[in-house]
Each structure stands twice: as C-alpha cells, then as structure tokens.
Amino acid sequence: STYPEKLSAYECGSDPSGDARSRFDIRFYPVPILFIIPDPEVTFSFPWAVPPNKIDLFGSWSMMAFLLILTIGSLYEWKRGASDRE
C-alpha cells in the first residue's frame, strides 16, 4: 500500500496503547441481553394500543400469553441475579 497510515491503528489521535483485541469478562454478557429484551416487548405491544372494542378474543389472549412469557423470563433473570454486579 502506498499509504502506511491506513494500516496503523487509530486511537483518538494518539498512539495506540496495548492490544486492541482484549477479552471481555463473561459477567458482562448478561447486561446487553437485559437491554435487548425490552425491544421486542415494545414492538409487539404497539398493536395492542388500539381501542379495546377492536381487539378480538384471540388478540387479547395472545397478548396476555406474550406478557406472561415475558414476565416469567424477567423474573427468572431477576432471581438468577443477572443484574447484580460483584
């Protein structure tokens, strides 16, 4: 390559210090999972925001089942201590 600067690492304008590829502790992996859970919850809850007389029995039961599964999963994570930091 004619531009050696392209091959060098860039770290906020200063010379790189240390290896760019470091291993994360396994304790940090549940944290992003806890933040990913509310995304589908909000997405699947939007259709339920219609007037109650427009939702049929199947829609009501399917939303209740979804919320029940979500609640069970959240309680499992809480009981397991996924959000506790040591």
SULUR-V643988 format. One record per residue. D_CENTER is the distance of its C-alpha to the mean C-alpha in Angstrom with 2 decimals. Layout:
D_CENTER / D_CENTER
This chain:
39.66 / 41.73 / 39.02 / 38.11 / 35.77 / 33.31 / 33.10 / 32.55 / 29.26 / 28.41 / 27.03 / 27.47 / 31.10 / 32.18 / 32.94 / 30.07 / 30.07 / 28.96 / 27.05 / 24.11 / 22.50 / 21.69 / 19.93 / 16.94 / 17.50 / 15.81 / 14.96 / 12.25 / 10.08 / 8.92 / 7.67 / 4.59 / 4.25 / 5.35 / 3.44 / 1.73 / 5.30 / 7.23 / 7.18 / 9.49 / 11.08 / 12.38 / 13.37 / 15.29 / 16.80 / 18.51 / 21.35 / 22.14 / 23.12 / 26.50 / 29.68 / 30.07 / 33.26 / 31.52 / 29.22 / 31.02 / 30.84 / 28.56 / 25.96 / 26.16 / 25.90 / 23.01 / 20.98 / 22.13 / 21.16 / 17.61 / 17.36 / 19.09 / 16.77 / 13.72 / 15.91 / 17.01 / 13.60 / 12.78 / 16.31 / 16.05 / 13.19 / 15.27 / 18.45 / 17.30 / 16.56 / 13.06 / 12.88 / 16.46 / 17.42 / 20.82
